[in-house]
Amino acid sequence: MNALNQIEVGWLHSLQDAVGCAFLDFVMPLITSLSNTGIFWIILAVILLFFKKTRRAGMTMGLALIFGLLLCNLTLKPLTARIRPYIFDPTIQLIIGPESEFSFPSGHTISAFEGAVGLWIHHRKAGWACIVLAALIGFSRLYLMVHYPTDVIAGMVLGIVLALIAAKCINWIIEKTKIPAL
């Protein structure tokens, strides 16, 4: 794992060398904060539950976020116990506070893609806007040097897969229960 960490930390330094600037130093912490504890996506899912037209999307997003919490935060992070890039390379100077959990996979990225794809499945236009936001959140985790690239890629893939599974589950539940309000 040390060899992979070394390669990926090199990529992070290259990214900083290529695009690091005062503007992004200001903007990226704001973008990344949208996915702190998945709060933006949780609030959006709850809001969508109030309207019949968007209720299925809200349910999909909510279920996907629960799946992500169970798989990412409670299972994969403790199992892999991957240290953060700034712990592996103490020369990294953070512009946000250090994270308290392990690095793999990126929880911010998982929740962002669960929420965005969960919405996209039911409402394409709004979903595309959220997918762009999710991609920016994933990029912010790299820019801020709090995740390795493979953490973010895994978060993206897992977020998409969990949103698709959640949509299948919600559709199955709705078909089986035949609740008219859904």
N, C-alpha and C positions, 0 to 999 in steps of 0.2 A: 504493500500500500504506500510505503514511503516514496518509491519511485514514481508512482502515479501522482501522488501529492506534489512531488517536486516538479513534474511536467506541468501540472495544472496551475500551480502557483506561478510558474513562468508565463503561462498564458495570461493570468490575471495581471501580472506586471506589464506585459505587452499591451493589454487592453488599456491600462491606465496611461501608459506612455503614448498610445495612439489617440485617445479621446479625452483623457483627464483634463478638466478645466474648472474654473470657479463656478460657472453656470451649472454644470452637471453636479458639482459638489453641493450645490444648493438644492437642485431639483430632485436628484435621486433619493435622498432621504425622505422627501415628501412622498414620492411615488411608492417607495418601499413600505412606508407607514400605512398605506391603504390596506395592506394585507397582514399587518400585525395582528396576530391571533385570528386571522380571517375575518376581522370585524366588518370591513366594507361588504364582503360577500354575504356574511350572515345578515346584516341589516338589509341589504338588497333582497335577499331571499324572503325575509319576513315581510317586507313591503309588498312583494309580488304575491304573497299569499292572500292579501286582502282583496284582490280583484280577480273575478272569475276568469277573465281573459288571460291572466298571467299566473294563475294559481298552480298549474301543472309545472311551469318553469320554476316557481318558488319551491315547490316540493322536490323537484329534481335537484336543484341546487342544495337545498337543505340536507337531503339524504346523501348526496355526494360529499358534502363537507363533513358529515358524520363518518362516512367511510374513510375519508382522508385522515381525520383525527385518529381513528382506530389503527389504520395501517401505518401512517407516517409517524405521528408523535408517540403513539403507545407501543408500536411494534418495531418498525425499521430503524428509527433513530437509536433506541437502546441496543438493538441487536448488532448494528454495524459499528456504533460508537466511533464514528469518524470525527477526528478533531477538526476544528475550524482552520481555514487557511492562515489566519493571523496567529494562531497558536503554533502551527507548523513552522511558519516563517515570522519570527518576531520583528523583522524589519518592516512589516506591513503596519502602516499607521492608519487606524480607523478614523472615519469622520462621523460615525455613529457609534453608539455604545455597543460593547460586546454582547453576543448572544449567550443564553444560558444553556441551550440544548446542543446536542451533537449536530453535525453538519449534514449528513446524508439521510434522506433526500431533503430538498428545500421545501419546508412547510409553506413558506410564503408563495412559492411557485405552484405547489399542489393546490392550495386553496384558490389561487387566482384562476388556474385553468379549470378546476372543478366548477367554480362559479360561472366563468365565461362560457364554457362549453355547455354547461347545464342550461344557460339562458339561450345560447345559440341554437340548440336542438329545437326549441319551441318558438323562438323569435329571432330570425336570422339577422335583421338589420341591427338591432340593439346588441345581439350576440357578437357580431363582428367588431363593434366598438369595444366591447368588453374583452375580446380576444386580443386586440391591440394593447389594451391596458394590461392584460395578463402578461403579454410578451415584455412590455416595459417593466413590469414588476420583476419578472425573471432576470432581465438585463440589469436592473438595479442591484440585485443580489450579487452579481458578478462585479459590477462597477464599484460597489461598496466593499468588495473583497471579503464578504462574510460567508461565501459559498464557493466551492469549486464548480467548474463547468459541468461535470457529470452530476453533481447534486441538482443543478437547475434543469438539465436535460431529463433526468429521472423524474423530477417533480412535474415537469411538463407532461411527460408520457403518462405517468400515474394519474395526474389530474384529469387528463382527457379520458383515459380508460375508466376511471371511477365515475366520471360524469355520464359516460355511455351506459355503464352498468346501472347507475342510479335511475336513468331514464327508462331503461327496460323494466326495472323493478316497479317504478311508479306506474308505468303503463299497465303492467300485469296486475298490480293492486287495484287500479281503477277499473279494469275490465272485470276482475273477479268480484269486486264489491258492488259495482254498478251504482255508485253514489251519484245522484244527479247533480249535486252542487260542484262536482269536480269537472 
